[in-house]
Amino acid sequence: MRPRPDFLIALAILLATPLISVAQEDPSLARLNASERHHEWVEVKVGERTVEVFVVFPETSGRVPAVLVIHENRGLNDWARSLADQVAEAGYLAVAPDLLSGLGPEGGKTSDFPDSNAARDALYTRTQEEVTADLAAVADWARTVPAADGSVAVAGFCWGGRQSFQFAADYPGLSAAFVFYGTPPEDDEAIGRVGCPVYGFYGGDDARVTATVEATIERMGAAGKEYVPVTYEGARHGFMRRGEAADSSEADRQGREQAWDRWKNLLATLGSPS
């Protein structure tokens, strides 16, 4: 006996409902869907390579600084794009390159990988020189956006935190580098090339990264560079992301709130809309 068509329709609706609920409960996707700010994808050429960049414009009356947002080691996922939207909400041009552009299935980007582990594995096949070239091209492009004032700061998270510190050494003229739980360049020659203030954000329960802070203070001080780290007690690695989750720990939630307040205050020193 074949199932009745109305039974099949009801079954399909029942099976789809949990999926819809999960999507609605995802705070990152919910923010992106609810945002009234202008989002767009831009292609930036790096030689023969094309980097896809997620750009979010603030709702301001004048030109503003650009903030280059570097994603974690799982690529430019919904959380990273949501973070870019929050940067724009604070009043800045958010420029978030997908550093997996062209590496996905059939030449796709982060969203084309079957899962986040595959994205991570692909990201680690890239050389530092390749990543820096992509970031430099995107930063150059950001300076030319009519809505921007020509200045660029960089912020990165996890793997991106390390990249933001390295980029402060490799790209002259940055206004500031914001390093969220990322390690410093390994060689002192790179430390000596850092050309802007570096502000660090670290978790108290993230010894793998936070244990490097004391030595970094000494290295940056010896090179005459400005480095201001803050550690958030009890916060774990990735607390800016983890602190947004419905099931986040109190330490991660508080760490995120305190770090975000500090970050906005530091961003305000870069300049107001002109």
Beta strands, then each sheet from edge to edge (+ up, - down):
strand 1: 38-46
strand 2: 49-57
strand 3: 64-70
strand 4: 93-97
strand 5: 148-157
strand 6: 177-180
strand 7: 198-205
strand 8: 227-236
sheet 1: 1+ 2- 4+ 3+ 5+ 6+ 7+ 8+
end
